Amino acid sequence: MTDAALLDDLALRRLVQDWAVWRDAGDWDRFATCWHDDARMMATWFQGPASEFIKVSRAGFERGVRILHFLGGTSVDLAGTRAIVQTKMTISQRAQAEGVLVDVVCTGRFYDFCEKRDGRWGVVLRQPIYEKDRMDPVDPAATVTLDPTLLAQFPEGYRHLAYIQTRIGYQVKRDMPGLTGPEVTALYASGAKWLAGEALDR
């Protein structure tokens, strides 16, 4: 790897780390610098411009909504001023499920379409991949009984996360990419096109 490529690789890894730390800390001004102006965010509960995602995330944070992130390894595919960055992560959320306070932890990857513009790397599109999740009562002595019909409506990779988000009032997207399947296959194809210089599908 050339010195320039190494510096780009390090900058992209820092970008991903800053995203998680600043969002979870409610550092909204610095969080906004992680994105390019035309960036988009895809999540179970939100799909749209990053600028709007920042606004609704801040509003939720101020209401006490806590959707937190923990990062693992990162893989960077570089192609000039474009990159696909995949990062192992967990998303955790605490909320009420049928009257019981629970923690949901979802394991997956961030799949980021990134671009270097005017010397600065930023996210153009973030698409999480949801691989598996689980729900646990915060009080280990508690028992939670879920609605099996509602639970079965969501993909296996984020079933419990979608359940609690639906229960607290969010409209949850039901065809997000998982570990396998046509959605993640299409995402990988979009990533390859991005690295080849093609326009991003909107």
N, C-alpha and C positions, 0 to 999 in steps of 0.2 A: 504494500500500500504506500502510495506517495505521501509526502508530508502534507500536501494540500488535502488529499483524501482523508488522511488521518484527522486533520483539524475539522473537516466537515463531519466526520463520524462522531467525534467528541461533541461538537456543537449540537448534533441531532440527539444524542443521548441526554445532554443537558436539557434540551428543549422538552423532552418527554418528562424528565424528572421535575423540572420547574412547573410544568402543567399540573402535575398531581399535587405538589406541595402548595403552590399558590392557590389553587382552587379550593383545596380542603381547608386551608387556613383563612379563606375569605379575603385574600389579598387581590382584589378585583382589578386594580390598575395594572399590576404586574402580570396578572393572568391574561389580560387582554393582549399583552405583547407576544404571547405564544402563537397568535393566529395572524394570518394575512387578512386583509380587509374583506375579501370575498369568500372567506372560509365557511365551511359548514360542519355541523356536529350531528352525528347520528347516535341516539341512545334509545333505550327501551321507552323512555318517557318523553323524549324530545327529539324532533328531527327538523333542522332548519339552520338559519344563519348563526354563525358563532356569536355575533353581536347580540342576538336575541337570547342565545343560550346563556351568555354571561348575565344578562338582565334577569332571566327567570331563575338561574342558579342563585344569584344574590338574593332575590326575593324569597326563595325557599330557605336559604341559609338564615335569613333574618326571622323567618317563622319557626325555626328550629329543626328544619329538615336536615338530616345528616346522611349524606351519601359520600363515603370515604373510600380512598384508593390506596392500595399498597402495590409497589412495583417489584418485578423480578428481572430476569434477563432480557436483553434487547438485541435484536438482529437488524442490521442496517443494510439495505440494498441501494447503492448509489449509482446514479446515471447522470453525470454532469451536475446541473443545478436542480435535479429532481431526486427524490428518494422515497422509498417505502420503508417505514420503520415499524417493526413489530415488537411489542413489549409484553411479556407475561405480566399479568396483574390480577388483583382481586378487587372487587367492588363490595363494600359492606354497607348495609343500611339497617338502622334500628327503627322499628315502627310497631304499631299495634296490629295483631292478626287475630281476629275474632275475640277481642278483649284481652289478649295476652301480649305482653311486650316481648318481641322477638328480635333476634339478630339474623339477617340473611347475609350469607357470604357467597358471592358468585366468582368463579375462577374463569379466566379467559385471557384474551390478548387485545391490546390496542393495535389497530392496523391503521397507520397514519400515512396519508399522502402529503408529502412535504415538498416545499420548493424554496430555493434560494433566490431572493429578489433584492436587488440593491445591496448585496452583501449580507443579507440577513435571512436565516432559515426560519420558516414559519409553517404551521399546519394549514393545509388547504382543505383537507377532509379528514375527520377522525371517524372511523367505523369500528366499534368494538366487535369482537368475536366472543360469543358467550358459550363456554364449554361445559360447565356444570355448576350447580348451586345447591345450597342446603339452608334449612331454617332451624334455629334452635331457640327455645325460650331463654330469656335472660335469667330468669329464676329457674334453676335446674329442677326444682320440685314442681314446676308448673307443667300443665299439659295443654297443648293447643290442638283443636280439632278443625281442620280446614274443610272447605266446601270442595268435594272431589270433582264436581262438574266444572267449577270455575278453574281449579288447578289444572285440569286436563286440557283446557283451552290454549295453554301456553306451551311453547317449545321446551324440550327437556333441559336445554342449556341454561335457561333463566326462568324456569317455571315458578319458583318460590319468590324470586325477586319481583317478577311481574305480578304475582298474587298480592303482595303487600302494597305495591305501588298502585294497583287497581283499587284496593280497599281504601287507600287514603286519597283517592280522587284523580289519579293520573290516567290518561288514555295511553295504553301501552301498545306499541307496535308488535305484531305477532309473527313477523317473518324475518327476524334478525338472523345474521349468520351464526351458525354453531360450529362444532368441531368438524362435522362432515355435512354433506348435503348440497343442494343446488345453490343456495344462497352464498355459502362460503366459496364454492367453485367459481361463481360469477364474480365475487370480490377479488379473488386471486387473478382472474382474467383482466379485471379493471386495473389492478396494480401493475400487471405486465404492460398493458397499454400505456399507462402513465409513465413508466420508466422508458418506454419506447418513444415518448414525445407526443403522444396523442392527447387530445383534449379530454378533460375529465367529464364523465357522464354526470349530468345534473338531474 
